[in-house]
């Protein structure tokens, strides 16, 4: 995890839970000594297992082992699962689209004084003041890392944003493949400058075939 962080690769904090559990278990001590190893009684000393009511116990084979179940119990094997393969293809497309949009967004941020400065607050309760808005929840952390922005300067744009969410001096990045309902974001798919949400939007990148848009927001035409 530290190696990925040093390389600038964002990993969701939920993936640290197994590591923390391993540290707790391995670091457990009783009176300064390691806990005794887990042991199980000899098979001959184990009490017989009672079958649940209404069910017959499985009869062991002559060799004493339980015959294997005819149904596989392993999880889905990704290369053979159509939905998993489709998800992998979609995620790779989303990553490639953002790689293409990053230079365009960086060019827009270069003309905005203070766009890269962190906001006030703490790690637990940051003051969010997004200068870049993205569609798709998982795009936020990836965009912050790729653009070298504080996490508080990147926000997620809802299909129906509340008044005041869009303001002059922001950049909006929209990717159809990154949202569950692309039709709900149709209002961002501009081919020419125009008004949206009370501000003026100028498309810096508009590729309907790829489903990717980068919009620069201002107070009005030429603003």
N, CA, C and O of each residue as an XYZ file, in Angstrom:
892
protein
N       0.826     -1.202      0.000
C       0.000      0.000      0.000
C       0.872      1.268      0.000
O       0.581      2.230     -0.712
N       1.932      1.254      0.801
C       2.834      2.406      0.830
C       3.539      2.571     -0.520
O       3.752      3.689     -0.988
N       3.894      1.443     -1.134
C       4.540      1.513     -2.442
C       3.623      2.117     -3.492
O       4.070      2.915     -4.316
N       2.351      1.750     -3.475
C       1.405      2.326     -4.429
C       1.229      3.820     -4.178
O       1.160      4.608     -5.121
N       1.158      4.210     -2.900
C       1.011      5.630     -2.579
C       2.227      6.427     -3.041
O       2.089      7.539     -3.553
N       3.419      5.855     -2.859
C       4.635      6.546     -3.286
C       4.664      6.727     -4.804
O       5.251      7.685     -5.309
N       4.036      5.815     -5.520
C       3.988      5.914     -6.986
C       2.846      6.786     -7.475
O       2.670      6.958     -8.681
N       2.055      7.347     -6.538
C       0.945      8.200     -6.936
C      -0.258      7.431     -7.425
O      -1.062      7.970     -8.185
N      -0.407      6.170     -7.003
C      -1.549      5.349     -7.403
C      -2.550      5.344     -6.269
O      -2.228      4.935     -5.154
N      -3.773      5.801     -6.549
C      -4.793      5.879     -5.521
C      -5.423      4.518     -5.306
O      -5.763      3.822     -6.262
N      -5.577      4.141     -4.038
C      -6.231      2.895     -3.668
C      -7.269      3.221     -2.605
O      -6.970      3.924     -1.640
N      -8.470      2.721     -2.773
C      -9.532      2.982     -1.802
C      -9.114      2.512     -0.424
O      -8.452      1.484     -0.284
N      -9.502      3.270      0.600
C      -9.076      2.969      1.969
C      -9.654      1.639      2.439
O      -9.122      1.040      3.374
N     -10.729      1.164      1.816
C     -11.311     -0.101      2.275
C     -10.355     -1.274      2.062
O     -10.478     -2.303      2.728
N      -9.405     -1.125      1.137
C      -8.460     -2.203      0.902
C      -7.399     -2.289      1.999
O      -6.621     -3.242      2.035
N      -7.365     -1.304      2.889
C      -6.437     -1.368      4.018
C      -6.992     -2.213      5.150
O      -6.241     -2.583      6.053
N      -8.283     -2.531      5.135
C      -8.879     -3.298      6.232
C      -8.231     -4.667      6.411
O      -7.912     -5.023      7.546
N      -8.015     -5.466      5.340
C      -7.339     -6.755      5.565
C      -5.932     -6.599      6.131
O      -5.486     -7.428      6.924
N      -5.232     -5.541      5.727
C      -3.887     -5.318      6.264
C      -3.948     -4.988      7.754
O      -3.145     -5.486      8.543
N      -4.903     -4.148      8.128
C      -5.032     -3.802      9.538
C      -5.415     -5.023     10.370
O      -4.926     -5.194     11.486
N      -6.292     -5.874      9.826
C      -6.677     -7.083     10.550
C      -5.475     -8.006     10.737
O      -5.304     -8.595     11.803
N      -4.644     -8.131      9.704
C      -3.456     -8.978      9.818
C      -2.492     -8.432     10.868
O      -1.910     -9.203     11.630
N      -2.319     -7.116     10.915
C      -1.430     -6.519     11.912
C      -1.952     -6.780     13.319
O      -1.179     -7.084     14.227
N      -3.277     -6.659     13.497
C      -3.858     -6.877     14.831
C      -3.662     -8.324     15.270
O      -3.291     -8.585     16.415
N      -3.910     -9.257     14.366
C      -3.794    -10.666     14.735
C      -2.341    -11.073     14.971
O      -2.040    -11.801     15.917
N      -1.440    -10.599     14.104
C      -0.041    -10.970     14.255
C       0.616    -10.276     15.440
O       1.577    -10.793     16.009
N       0.108     -9.120     15.811
C       0.707     -8.383     16.920
C       0.057     -8.668     18.259
O       0.389     -8.031     19.259
N      -0.867     -9.620     18.290
C      -1.568     -9.929     19.532
C      -0.619    -10.609     20.531
O       0.148    -11.498     20.161
N      -0.681    -10.187     21.781
C       0.183    -10.736     22.821
C      -0.637    -11.006     24.078
O      -1.606    -10.304     24.365
N      -0.237    -12.024     24.816
C      -0.868    -12.325     26.102
C       0.222    -12.371     27.166
O       1.016    -13.310     27.219
N       0.249    -11.365     27.995
C       1.245    -11.322     29.047
C       2.664    -11.297     28.521
O       3.569    -11.852     29.144
N       2.870    -10.650     27.367
C       4.191    -10.553     26.788
C       4.587    -11.756     25.977
O       5.672    -11.767     25.395
N       3.741    -12.781     25.916
C       4.059    -13.984     25.158
C       3.081    -14.118     23.992
O       1.954    -13.624     24.045
N       3.524    -14.779     22.965
C       2.658    -15.012     21.818
C       1.529    -15.944     22.220
O       1.736    -16.812     23.069
N       0.334    -15.797     21.638
C      -0.772    -16.680     21.988
C      -0.471    -18.108     21.574
O       0.276    -18.335     20.622
N      -1.045    -19.074     22.279
C      -0.796    -20.463     21.929
C      -1.329    -20.771     20.548
O      -2.316    -20.170     20.125
N      -0.703    -21.692     19.831
C      -1.178    -22.020     18.486
C      -2.534    -22.688     18.535
O      -2.880    -23.384     19.490
N      -3.289    -22.456     17.480
C      -4.597    -23.076     17.383
C      -4.419    -24.550     17.063
O      -3.718    -24.901     16.114
N      -5.051    -25.415     17.849
C      -4.956    -26.853     17.627
C      -6.357    -27.432     17.555
O      -7.310    -26.851     18.074
N      -6.469    -28.544     16.928
C      -7.747    -29.247     16.843
C      -7.560    -30.652     17.383
O      -6.481    -31.226     17.236
N      -8.590    -31.224     18.008
C      -8.449    -32.577     18.572
C      -8.247    -33.611     17.477
O      -8.579    -33.399     16.311
N      -7.700    -34.717     17.894
C      -7.511    -35.826     16.961
C      -8.869    -36.262     16.412
O      -9.863    -36.230     17.137
N      -8.923    -36.668     15.141
C     -10.226    -37.061     14.585
C     -10.950    -38.091     15.424
O     -12.180    -38.081     15.474
N     -10.216    -38.993     16.093
C     -10.884    -40.014     16.899
C     -11.506    -39.430     18.154
O     -12.433    -40.014     18.714
N     -10.989    -38.237     18.623
C     -11.497    -37.634     19.847
C     -12.621    -36.643     19.598
O     -13.220    -36.146     20.552
N     -12.921    -36.345     18.343
C     -13.951    -35.361     18.053
C     -15.334    -35.957     18.281
O     -15.583    -37.109     17.925
N     -16.246    -35.165     18.882
C     -17.615    -35.666     19.066
C     -18.316    -35.764     17.714
O     -18.028    -34.986     16.804
N     -19.235    -36.719     17.583
C     -19.957    -36.841     16.311
C     -20.792    -35.600     16.038
O     -21.374    -35.021     16.956
N     -20.852    -35.191     14.770
C     -21.611    -34.012     14.373
C     -23.055    -34.421     14.127
O     -23.326    -35.365     13.386
N     -23.965    -33.709     14.747
C     -25.386    -33.986     14.559
C     -25.871    -33.331     13.278
O     -25.496    -32.199     12.973
N     -26.693    -34.032     12.537
C     -27.241    -33.480     11.306
C     -28.357    -32.505     11.630
O     -29.088    -32.728     12.595
N     -28.521    -31.426     10.860
C     -29.625    -30.492     11.087
C     -30.951    -31.221     10.975
O     -31.060    -32.192     10.226
N     -31.971    -30.766     11.713
C     -33.285    -31.409     11.655
C     -33.815    -31.463     10.225
O     -33.750    -30.479      9.488
N     -34.332    -32.607      9.852
C     -34.936    -32.744      8.532
C     -33.949    -33.014      7.433
O     -34.347    -33.089      6.271
N     -32.670    -33.165      7.743
C     -31.668    -33.409      6.712
C     -30.853    -34.640      7.076
O     -30.592    -34.885      8.254
N     -30.464    -35.391      6.109
C     -29.655    -36.586      6.327
C     -28.187    -36.225      6.231
O     -27.807    -35.464      5.342
N     -27.361    -36.738      7.102
C     -25.924    -36.451      7.010
C     -25.345    -37.082      5.764
O     -25.820    -38.111      5.283
N     -24.301    -36.439      5.250
C     -23.628    -36.975      4.074
C     -22.878    -38.236      4.470
O     -22.154    -38.249      5.465
N     -23.052    -39.287      3.694
C     -22.408    -40.559      3.995
C     -20.978    -40.540      3.470
O     -20.755    -40.286      2.287
N     -20.011    -40.807      4.338
C     -18.619    -40.795      3.863
C     -18.366    -41.944      2.910
O     -19.055    -42.964      2.924
N     -17.360    -41.746      2.086
C     -16.971    -42.792      1.153
C     -16.246    -43.901      1.897
O     -15.844    -43.706      3.044
N     -16.070    -45.063      1.270
C     -15.378    -46.161      1.964
C     -14.005    -45.787      2.482
O     -13.552    -46.350      3.479
N     -13.338    -44.861      1.837
C     -12.004    -44.479      2.296
C     -12.043    -43.573      3.506
O     -11.005    -43.291      4.106
N     -13.247    -43.108      3.878
C     -13.355    -42.239      5.035
C     -13.454    -40.771      4.688
O     -13.738    -39.959      5.568
N     -13.233    -40.401      3.452
C     -13.315    -39.003      3.046
C     -14.686    -38.720      2.466
O     -15.349    -39.613      1.940
N     -15.103    -37.467      2.567
C     -16.391    -37.061      2.028
C     -16.244    -36.833      0.539
O     -15.334    -36.113      0.129
N     -17.094    -37.410     -0.286
C     -16.957    -37.201     -1.729
C     -17.158    -35.746     -2.096
O     -17.974    -35.068     -1.471
N     -16.445    -35.245     -3.084
C     -16.572    -33.836     -3.466
C     -17.943    -33.545     -4.038
O     -18.601    -34.402     -4.628
N     -18.357    -32.268     -3.835
C     -19.635    -31.843     -4.386
C     -19.517    -31.701     -5.898
O     -18.480    -31.266     -6.397
N     -20.588    -32.069     -6.648
C     -20.510    -31.912     -8.103
C     -20.557    -30.468     -8.548
O     -20.237    -30.176     -9.700
N     -20.953    -29.531     -7.652
C     -21.066    -28.121     -8.030
C     -19.831    -27.372     -7.549
O     -19.457    -27.506     -6.384
N     -19.196    -26.600     -8.396
C     -18.022    -25.832     -7.966
C     -18.412    -24.762     -6.966
O     -19.461    -24.131     -7.092
N     -17.558    -24.563     -5.967
C     -17.831    -23.562     -4.942
C     -16.909    -22.363     -5.039
O     -16.976    -21.474     -4.190
N     -16.058    -22.311     -6.040
C     -15.124    -21.195     -6.182
C     -15.852    -19.993     -6.752
O     -16.880    -20.151     -7.411
N     -15.329    -18.765     -6.507
C     -15.963    -17.573     -7.076
C     -15.835    -17.550     -8.590
O     -15.173    -18.384     -9.208
N     -16.511    -16.538     -9.161
C     -16.514    -16.408    -10.615
C     -15.098    -16.228    -11.142
O     -14.327    -15.435    -10.600
N     -14.760    -16.946    -12.174
C     -13.452    -16.828    -12.813
C     -13.563    -15.762    -13.900
O     -14.266    -15.946    -14.893
N     -12.856    -14.637    -13.699
C     -13.061    -13.447    -14.524
C     -12.975    -13.693    -16.024
O     -13.868    -13.253    -16.748
N     -11.940    -14.379    -16.536
C     -11.850    -14.531    -17.993
C     -13.031    -15.265    -18.614
O     -13.289    -15.124    -19.809
N     -13.757    -16.056    -17.806
C     -14.873    -16.812    -18.345
C     -16.224    -16.183    -18.030
O     -17.260    -16.724    -18.417
N     -16.231    -15.054    -17.336
C     -17.479    -14.397    -16.962
C     -17.705    -13.190    -17.859
O     -16.884    -12.274    -17.901
N     -18.821    -13.197    -18.573
C     -19.072    -12.131    -19.546
C     -19.215    -10.772    -18.872
O     -18.661     -9.789    -19.363
N     -19.951    -10.689    -17.749
C     -20.144     -9.410    -17.077
C     -18.822     -8.849    -16.552
O     -18.577     -7.645    -16.633
N     -17.978     -9.723    -16.017
C     -16.682     -9.256    -15.511
C     -15.807     -8.746    -16.646
O     -15.153     -7.710    -16.517
N     -15.794     -9.475    -17.760
C     -15.001     -9.011    -18.904
C     -15.506     -7.654    -19.402
O     -14.707     -6.781    -19.737
N     -16.826     -7.476    -19.451
C     -17.374     -6.194    -19.892
C     -16.989     -5.073    -18.939
O     -16.702     -3.956    -19.372
N     -16.982     -5.371    -17.625
C     -16.576     -4.355    -16.662
C     -15.120     -3.970    -16.798
O     -14.769     -2.800    -16.650
N     -14.263     -4.948    -17.079
C     -12.841     -4.654    -17.264
C     -12.633     -3.779    -18.498
O     -11.856     -2.825    -18.464
N     -13.325     -4.103    -19.582
C     -13.209     -3.305    -20.802
C     -13.689     -1.881    -20.551
O     -13.064     -0.926    -21.011
N     -14.794     -1.733    -19.823
C     -15.319     -0.393    -19.534
C     -14.337      0.393    -18.674
O     -14.080      1.565    -18.949
N     -13.783     -0.234    -17.634
C     -12.850      0.479    -16.757
C     -11.591      0.899    -17.512
O     -11.050      1.976    -17.262
N     -11.129      0.068    -18.419
C      -9.953      0.450    -19.214
C     -10.275      1.628    -20.123
O      -9.431      2.499    -20.337
N     -11.485      1.658    -20.656
C     -11.888      2.783    -21.503
C     -11.960      4.071    -20.684
O     -11.511      5.125    -21.135
N     -12.531      3.981    -19.469
C     -12.624      5.161    -18.616
C     -11.230      5.697    -18.289
O     -11.014      6.909    -18.297
N     -10.283      4.800    -18.002
C      -8.921      5.232    -17.697
C      -8.269      5.882    -18.909
O      -7.590      6.900    -18.773
N      -8.465      5.307    -20.095
C      -7.879      5.877    -21.311
C      -8.492      7.233    -21.634
O      -7.792      8.139    -22.087
N      -9.800      7.378    -21.405
C     -10.454      8.669    -21.670
C      -9.891      9.764    -20.767
O      -9.643     10.882    -21.218
N      -9.689      9.434    -19.475
C      -9.159     10.444    -18.560
C      -7.722     10.799    -18.921
O      -7.334     11.964    -18.836
N      -6.933      9.816    -19.320
C      -5.560     10.113    -19.752
C      -5.567     11.110    -20.913
O      -4.715     11.996    -20.990
N      -6.521     10.956    -21.796
C      -6.625     11.874    -22.929
C      -7.074     13.269    -22.493
O      -6.648     14.269    -23.071
N      -7.933     13.335    -21.476
C      -8.478     14.628    -21.056
C      -7.559     15.402    -20.121
O      -7.685     16.622    -20.014
N      -6.640     14.726    -19.442
C      -5.786     15.390    -18.447
C      -5.024     16.576    -19.041
O      -5.046     17.646    -18.432
N      -4.346     16.457    -20.199
C      -3.650     17.630    -20.737
C      -4.592     18.795    -21.044
O      -4.210     19.955    -20.887
N      -5.809     18.500    -21.476
C      -6.780     19.563    -21.765
C      -7.177     20.264    -20.474
O      -7.237     21.493    -20.434
N      -7.450     19.501    -19.420
C      -7.834     20.096    -18.143
C      -6.674     20.883    -17.541
O      -6.877     21.964    -16.987
N      -5.464     20.348    -17.645
C      -4.302     21.067    -17.115
C      -4.107     22.392    -17.835
O      -3.733     23.386    -17.211
N      -4.354     22.420    -19.141
C      -4.257     23.672    -19.871
C      -5.256     24.709    -19.384
O      -4.946     25.899    -19.322
N      -6.469     24.248    -19.036
C      -7.473     25.177    -18.510
C      -7.100     25.657    -17.115
O      -7.312     26.824    -16.786
N      -6.539     24.763    -16.281
C      -6.159     25.157    -14.930
C      -4.986     26.121    -14.923
O      -4.835     26.911    -13.991
N      -4.153     26.061    -15.958
C      -2.978     26.942    -16.004
C      -3.381     28.410    -16.028
O      -2.622     29.264    -15.570
N      -4.548     28.715    -16.548
C      -4.999     30.103    -16.599
C      -5.861     30.510    -15.421
O      -6.476     31.575    -15.458
N      -5.926     29.693    -14.370
C      -6.751     29.985    -13.195
C      -5.855     30.164    -11.983
O      -5.367     29.168    -11.449
N      -5.617     31.381    -11.523
C      -4.763     31.593    -10.346
C      -5.341     30.915     -9.112
O      -6.536     31.025     -8.835
N      -4.491     30.219     -8.379
C      -4.916     29.584     -7.139
C      -5.686     28.297     -7.304
O      -6.196     27.753     -6.324
N      -5.783     27.790     -8.540
C      -6.588     26.579     -8.765
C      -5.988     25.363     -8.074
O      -6.724     24.450     -7.701
N      -4.677     25.327     -7.896
C      -4.014     24.154     -7.313
C      -3.729     24.308     -5.818
O      -3.149     23.410     -5.208
N      -4.124     25.418     -5.228
C      -3.855     25.613     -3.808
C      -4.833     24.784     -2.969
O      -6.021     24.728     -3.288
N      -4.349     24.138     -1.897
C      -5.253     23.364     -1.040
C      -6.216     24.271     -0.298
O      -5.931     25.449     -0.084
N      -7.349     23.724      0.092
C      -8.338     24.474      0.848
C      -8.125     24.275      2.338
O      -7.372     23.393      2.752
N      -8.781     25.087      3.134
C      -8.650     24.990      4.584
C      -9.421     23.784      5.109
O     -10.255     23.210      4.409
N      -9.131     23.414      6.340
C      -9.817     22.290      6.968
C      -8.821     21.246      7.422
O      -7.621     21.505      7.508
N      -9.328     20.073      7.709
C      -8.497     18.978      8.187
C      -8.683     17.778      7.276
O      -9.528     17.788      6.381
N      -7.882     16.739      7.514
C      -8.021     15.520      6.728
C      -9.393     14.902      6.962
O     -10.024     14.395      6.035
N      -9.852     14.950      8.224
C     -11.150     14.356      8.545
C     -12.301     15.174      7.993
O     -13.299     14.613      7.540
N     -12.176     16.492      8.023
C     -13.251     17.378      7.561
C     -12.659     18.478      6.675
O     -12.513     19.619      7.113
N     -12.324     18.136      5.446
C     -11.764     19.156      4.557
C     -12.843     20.119      4.075
O     -14.013     19.758      3.947
N     -12.427     21.325      3.818
C     -13.321     22.305      3.215
C     -13.240     22.116      1.709
O     -12.224     22.431      1.090
N     -14.298     21.607      1.131
C     -14.287     21.278     -0.291
C     -14.599     22.524     -1.101
O     -15.607     23.193     -0.874
N     -13.744     22.817     -2.026
C     -13.926     23.947     -2.944
C     -13.481     23.479     -4.325
O     -12.401     23.848     -4.786
N     -14.312     22.664     -4.991
C     -13.864     22.017     -6.234
C     -13.643     23.012     -7.361
O     -14.473     23.881     -7.630
N     -12.505     22.856     -8.007
C     -12.222     23.605     -9.221
C     -12.426     22.710    -10.436
O     -12.597     23.204    -11.551
N     -12.408     21.394    -10.225
C     -12.685     20.416    -11.273
C     -13.863     19.561    -10.819
O     -13.852     19.016     -9.716
N     -14.871     19.446    -11.665
C     -16.037     18.613    -11.396
C     -16.040     17.460    -12.390
O     -15.855     17.668    -13.589
N     -16.251     16.246    -11.895
C     -16.247     15.063    -12.747
C     -17.572     14.334    -12.587
O     -18.228     14.439    -11.550
N     -17.959     13.603    -13.609
C     -19.138     12.750    -13.531
C     -18.658     11.324    -13.295
O     -17.840     10.797    -14.050
N     -19.169     10.718    -12.257
C     -18.706      9.377    -11.890
C     -17.937      9.441    -10.588
O     -16.918     10.126    -10.497
N     -18.423      8.727     -9.569
C     -17.832      8.809     -8.237
C     -16.373      8.380     -8.225
O     -15.543      9.032     -7.591
N     -16.048      7.295     -8.914
C     -14.686      6.774     -8.884
C     -13.709      7.628     -9.682
O     -12.499      7.430     -9.579
N     -14.204      8.571    -10.474
C     -13.302      9.445    -11.226
C     -12.654     10.499    -10.340
O     -11.594     11.022    -10.683
N     -13.278     10.822     -9.194
C     -12.750     11.883     -8.344
C     -11.338     11.630     -7.862
O     -10.459     12.443     -8.146
N     -11.069     10.537     -7.143
C      -9.700     10.278     -6.676
C      -8.711     10.129     -7.823
O      -7.589     10.629     -7.743
N      -9.119      9.442     -8.898
C      -8.195      9.256    -10.027
C      -7.855     10.600    -10.659
O      -6.702     10.839    -11.015
N      -8.852     11.487    -10.803
C      -8.591     12.804    -11.391
C      -7.680     13.633    -10.499
O      -6.800     14.332    -11.001
N      -7.874     13.567     -9.179
C      -7.034     14.337     -8.265
C      -5.582     13.905     -8.375
O      -4.684     14.747     -8.379
N      -5.337     12.591     -8.465
C      -3.968     12.094     -8.576
C      -3.368     12.457     -9.931
O      -2.229     12.916    -10.005
N      -4.130     12.252    -10.997
C      -3.601     12.494    -12.338
C      -3.336     13.975    -12.581
O      -2.400     14.328    -13.298
N      -4.156     14.845    -11.987
C      -3.996     16.292    -12.177
C      -3.122     16.919    -11.101
O      -2.852     18.119    -11.148
N      -2.672     16.115    -10.121
C      -1.858     16.621     -9.012
C      -2.586     17.739     -8.279
O      -2.025     18.804     -8.020
N      -3.866     17.469     -7.947
C      -4.692     18.438     -7.234
C      -5.006     17.919     -5.838
O      -5.087     16.706     -5.646
N      -5.185     18.805     -4.850
C      -5.703     18.346     -3.555
C      -7.076     17.709     -3.743
O      -7.852     18.137     -4.597
N      -7.372     16.690     -2.946
C      -8.655     15.998     -3.096
C      -9.833     16.930     -2.892
O     -10.901     16.702     -3.459
N      -9.661     17.978     -2.094
C     -10.760     18.914     -1.839
C     -11.058     19.808     -3.031
O     -12.083     20.490     -3.047
N     -10.176     19.818     -4.035
C     -10.407     20.665     -5.212
C     -11.059     19.899     -6.362
O     -11.230     20.444     -7.452
N     -11.424     18.639     -6.122
C     -12.106     17.832     -7.134
C     -13.439     17.381     -6.557
O     -13.490     16.830     -5.457
N     -14.517     17.614     -7.297
C     -15.849     17.247     -6.838
C     -16.557     16.358     -7.844
O     -16.158     16.269     -9.005
N     -17.617     15.699     -7.381
C     -18.425     14.835     -8.235
C     -19.713     15.560     -8.587
O     -20.398     16.088     -7.711
N     -20.033     15.582     -9.850
C     -21.205     16.306    -10.336
C     -22.381     15.346    -10.444
O     -22.304     14.341    -11.150
N     -23.465     15.654     -9.749
C     -24.665     14.827     -9.772
C     -25.451     15.085    -11.059
O     -25.260     16.116    -11.706
N     -26.337     14.151    -11.435
C     -27.143     14.372    -12.651
C     -27.968     15.650    -12.582
O     -28.132     16.338    -13.589
N     -28.493     15.975    -11.389
C     -29.264     17.202    -11.203
C     -28.609     18.002    -10.080
O     -29.065     17.921     -8.939
N     -27.561     18.770    -10.359
C     -26.838     19.481     -9.298
C     -27.695     20.563     -8.668
O     -28.570     21.138     -9.316
N     -27.435     20.833     -7.401
C     -28.155     21.888     -6.695
C     -27.696     23.251     -7.190
O     -26.592     23.364     -7.722
N     -28.527     24.310     -7.029
C     -28.123     25.648     -7.469
C     -26.818     26.078     -6.811
O     -26.615     25.866     -5.615
N     -25.957     26.670     -7.584
C     -24.671     27.137     -7.093
C     -23.559     26.130     -7.215
O     -22.405     26.447     -6.929
N     -23.885     24.898     -7.643
C     -22.824     23.897     -7.814
C     -21.882     24.296     -8.935
O     -20.663     24.189     -8.800
N     -22.451     24.760    -10.044
C     -21.647     25.234    -11.171
C     -21.376     26.718    -11.006
O     -22.289     27.501    -10.745
N     -20.120     27.096    -11.161
C     -19.767     28.509    -11.029
C     -18.616     28.830    -11.970
O     -17.867     27.937    -12.365
N     -18.472     30.088    -12.327
C     -17.358     30.471    -13.205
C     -16.017     30.094    -12.585
O     -15.830     30.183    -11.372
N     -15.090     29.671    -13.441
C     -13.765     29.285    -12.974
C     -13.617     27.807    -12.700
O     -12.601     27.382    -12.150
N     -14.606     27.013    -13.071
C     -14.523     25.572    -12.889
C     -14.372     24.873    -14.237
O     -14.667     25.434    -15.292
N     -13.902     23.631    -14.163
C     -13.778     22.778    -15.350
C     -14.580     21.511    -15.082
O     -14.443     20.891    -14.027
N     -15.410     21.133    -16.035
C     -16.246     19.943    -15.898
C     -15.732     18.871    -16.859
O     -15.515     19.122    -18.044
N     -15.546     17.675    -16.313
C     -15.145     16.529    -17.136
C     -16.249     15.492    -17.094
O     -16.632     15.028    -16.020
N     -16.760     15.129    -18.257
C     -17.864     14.174    -18.352
C     -17.462     13.008    -19.243
O     -16.958     13.193    -20.350
N     -17.698     11.799    -18.731
C     -17.432     10.579    -19.486
C     -18.680      9.703    -19.380
O     -19.074      9.303    -18.285
N     -19.294      9.410    -20.518
C     -20.500      8.581    -20.510
C     -20.251      7.218    -19.869
O     -21.106      6.698    -19.152
N     -19.079      6.642    -20.129
C     -18.790      5.296    -19.641
C     -18.605      5.249    -18.134
O     -18.607      4.163    -17.554
N     -18.446      6.394    -17.485
C     -18.177      6.419    -16.046
C     -19.437      6.568    -15.209
O     -19.363      6.524    -13.981
N     -20.602      6.745    -15.848
C     -21.845      6.957    -15.104
C     -22.823      5.836    -15.406
O     -22.779      5.214    -16.468
N     -23.711      5.591    -14.446
C     -24.686      4.509    -14.613
C     -25.792      4.876    -15.580
O     -26.316      4.007    -16.276
N     -26.159      6.159    -15.637
C     -27.250      6.615    -16.501
C     -26.751      7.771    -17.362
O     -26.921      8.931    -16.988
N     -26.141      7.479    -18.500
C     -25.600      8.555    -19.334
C     -26.660      9.554    -19.794
O     -26.346     10.727    -19.994
N     -27.905      9.116    -19.965
C     -28.946     10.032    -20.429
C     -29.182     11.169    -19.440
O     -29.603     12.254    -19.839
N     -28.914     10.932    -18.138
C     -29.129     11.967    -17.132
C     -28.106     13.097    -17.232
O     -28.303     14.164    -16.651
N     -27.016     12.867    -17.965
C     -25.973     13.893    -18.128
C     -25.958     14.462    -19.547
O     -24.973     15.071    -19.965
N     -27.037     14.265    -20.277
C     -27.073     14.746    -21.657
C     -26.899     16.259    -21.742
O     -26.428     16.768    -22.759
N     -27.269     16.978    -20.700
C     -27.190     18.432    -20.718
C     -25.747     18.944    -20.728
O     -25.511     20.123    -20.990
N     -24.783     18.063    -20.444
C     -23.373     18.459    -20.489
C     -22.742     18.248    -21.860
O     -21.628     18.712    -22.104
N     -23.424     17.570    -22.738
C     -22.831     17.173    -24.017
C     -23.026     18.280    -25.052
O     -23.861     18.181    -25.951
N     -22.225     19.335    -24.894
C     -22.304     20.502    -25.768
C     -21.322     20.366    -26.925
O     -20.186     19.926    -26.747
N     -21.782     20.751    -28.112
C     -20.907     20.796    -29.283
C     -20.392     22.200    -29.533
O     -19.411     22.383    -30.254
N     -21.048     23.201    -28.941
C     -20.666     24.604    -29.114
C     -20.903     25.321    -27.795
O     -21.686     24.839    -26.976
N     -20.245     26.467    -27.559
C     -20.449     27.192    -26.303
C     -21.915     27.534    -26.083
O     -22.642     27.840    -27.029
N     -22.337     27.478    -24.836
C     -23.717     27.775    -24.504
C     -23.920     27.809    -23.004
O     -23.018     27.450    -22.248
N     -25.099     28.239    -22.560
C     -25.374     28.325    -21.115
C     -25.806     26.980    -20.536
O     -26.547     26.225    -21.166
N     -25.327     26.696    -19.316
C     -25.787     25.531    -18.546
C     -25.769     25.916    -17.072
O     -24.785     26.474    -16.587
N     -26.837     25.626    -16.370
C     -26.877     25.844    -14.927
C     -26.566     27.260    -14.496
O     -25.998     27.447    -13.420
N     -26.907     28.261    -15.276
C     -26.682     29.646    -14.900
C     -25.295     30.170    -15.216
O     -24.983     31.305    -14.855
N     -24.447     29.388    -15.878
C     -23.115     29.844    -16.271
C     -22.919     29.556    -17.751
O     -23.752     28.913    -18.389
N     -21.812     30.038    -18.282
C     -21.488     29.838    -19.682
C     -20.442     28.729    -19.806
O     -19.419     28.756    -19.122
N     -20.700     27.762    -20.672
C     -19.810     26.613    -20.828
C     -19.179     26.626    -22.207
O     -19.860     26.803    -23.217
N     -17.867     26.436    -22.234
C     -17.113     26.376    -23.488
C     -16.478     24.991    -23.617
O     -15.633     24.630    -22.798
N     -16.863     24.217    -24.618
C     -16.257     22.886    -24.783
C     -14.788     22.992    -25.203
O     -14.476     23.541    -26.260
N     -13.903     22.469    -24.377
C     -12.488     22.372    -24.738
C     -12.186     21.030    -25.387
O     -11.217     20.894    -26.135
N     -13.023     20.041    -25.095
C     -12.931     18.716    -25.707
C     -14.343     18.177    -25.837
O     -15.068     18.070    -24.847
N     -14.730     17.839    -27.051
C     -16.062     17.285    -27.304
C     -15.919     16.155    -28.320
O     -15.675     16.396    -29.502
N     -16.071     14.940    -27.850
C     -15.941     13.765    -28.711
C     -17.137     12.846    -28.467
O     -17.064     11.943    -27.633
N     -18.242     13.073    -29.192
C     -19.428     12.231    -28.970
C     -19.177     10.751    -29.262
O     -19.790      9.891    -28.630
N     -18.299     10.444    -30.197
C     -18.059      9.043    -30.518
C     -17.420      8.303    -29.341
O     -17.721      7.133    -29.109
N     -16.534      8.985    -28.592
C     -15.924      8.392    -27.399
C     -16.746      8.650    -26.144
O     -16.560      7.984    -25.125
N     -17.667      9.631    -26.221
C     -18.487      9.967    -25.060
C     -17.745     10.757    -24.010
O     -17.932     10.528    -22.815
N     -16.891     11.698    -24.439
C     -16.042     12.456    -23.515
C     -16.180     13.947    -23.803
O     -16.168     14.371    -24.959
N     -16.312     14.748    -22.719
C     -16.392     16.199    -22.848
C     -15.592     16.855    -21.729
O     -15.557     16.366    -20.600
N     -14.947     17.977    -22.068
C     -14.313     18.857    -21.096
C     -14.868     20.255    -21.332
O     -14.740     20.805    -22.426
N     -15.491     20.833    -20.291
C     -16.119     22.151    -20.406
C     -15.452     23.119    -19.446
O     -15.192     22.789    -18.289
N     -15.178     24.321    -19.943
C     -14.667     25.397    -19.083
C     -15.810     26.359    -18.807
O     -16.460     26.831    -19.741
N     -16.062     26.656    -17.546
C     -17.188     27.485    -17.139
C     -16.724     28.916    -16.887
O     -15.654     29.152    -16.326
N     -17.563     29.872    -17.318
C     -17.266     31.292    -17.130
C     -18.585     32.022    -16.895
O     -19.664     31.437    -16.987
N     -18.472     33.322    -16.587
C     -19.666     34.101    -16.295
C     -20.475     34.389    -17.550
O     -21.689     34.566    -17.461
N     -19.851     34.442    -18.698
C     -20.558     34.728    -19.930
C     -19.638     34.561    -21.114
O     -18.465     34.230    -20.942
N     -20.144     34.783    -22.314
C     -19.301     34.623    -23.506
C     -18.056     35.509    -23.420
O     -18.155     36.716    -23.202
N     -16.900     34.902    -23.592
C     -15.650     35.653    -23.527
C     -15.194     35.948    -22.117
O     -14.191     36.636    -21.926
N     -15.916     35.438    -21.111
C     -15.552     35.741    -19.727
C     -14.465     34.822    -19.218
O     -14.042     34.943    -18.069
